[in-house]
Amino acid sequence: MASGKPTKKNPRLASGRKRARQNVKLNAANTSLRSRYRTFVKNVEKAVLTGDKAKATEAFAKAQSVIDSIADKGIFHKNKAARDKSRLSAKVKALASAA
């Protein structure tokens, strides 16, 4: 066993096997949503760094809906979603006031 990960045993019971199949699907869905979240946040931060006010506000509006939907699905806690939206909003507003 030179590999780093230990091998997983297959569940014996049918309910356990079904649960394992479901976990694979749920894990893939959650990973995809988390990736989508990161992408939208990066788009806002990139627009802020370039100094494009219009692009930043548009990206922030899209990011808000993605962040809310992910919080509703339980991928992230609602407080984390609110905190992230607040921080992004502050960056966009600082950009607007600087210009």
WOVEN-V692715 format. One record per residue. SS is DSSP state (helix for helix, strand for strand, loop for the rest). BURIAL is I if it has 24 or more other C-alpha atoms within 12 Angstrom, else O. Layout:
# WOVEN-V692715
ss=SS burial=BURIAL
ss=SS burial=BURIAL
This chain:
# WOVEN-V692715
ss=loop burial=O
ss=loop burial=O
ss=loop burial=O
ss=loop burial=O
ss=loop burial=O
ss=loop burial=O
ss=loop burial=O
ss=loop burial=O
ss=loop burial=O
ss=loop burial=O
ss=loop burial=O
ss=loop burial=O
ss=loop burial=O
ss=helix burial=O
ss=helix burial=O
ss=helix burial=O
ss=helix burial=O
ss=helix burial=O
ss=helix burial=O
ss=helix burial=O
ss=helix burial=O
ss=helix burial=O
ss=helix burial=O
ss=helix burial=O
ss=helix burial=O
ss=helix burial=O
ss=helix burial=O
ss=helix burial=O
ss=helix burial=O
ss=helix burial=O
ss=helix burial=O
ss=helix burial=O
ss=helix burial=I
ss=helix burial=I
ss=helix burial=O
ss=helix burial=O
ss=helix burial=I
ss=helix burial=O
ss=helix burial=O
ss=helix burial=I
ss=helix burial=I
ss=helix burial=O
ss=helix burial=I
ss=helix burial=I
ss=helix burial=I
ss=helix burial=O
ss=helix burial=I
ss=helix burial=I
ss=helix burial=O
ss=helix burial=O
ss=loop burial=O
ss=loop burial=I
ss=helix burial=I
ss=helix burial=O
ss=helix burial=O
ss=helix burial=I
ss=helix burial=I
ss=helix burial=O
ss=helix burial=I
ss=helix burial=I
ss=helix burial=O
ss=helix burial=I
ss=helix burial=I
ss=helix burial=I
ss=helix burial=O
ss=helix burial=I
ss=helix burial=I
ss=helix burial=I
ss=helix burial=O
ss=helix burial=I
ss=helix burial=I
ss=helix burial=O
ss=loop burial=O
ss=loop burial=O
ss=loop burial=I
ss=loop burial=I
ss=loop burial=O
ss=helix burial=O
ss=helix burial=O
ss=helix burial=O
ss=helix burial=I
ss=helix burial=O
ss=helix burial=O
ss=helix burial=I
ss=helix burial=I
ss=helix burial=O
ss=helix burial=O
ss=helix burial=I
ss=helix burial=I
ss=helix burial=O
ss=helix burial=I
ss=helix burial=I
ss=helix burial=O
ss=helix burial=O
ss=helix burial=I
ss=helix burial=O
ss=helix burial=O
ss=helix burial=O
ss=loop burial=O
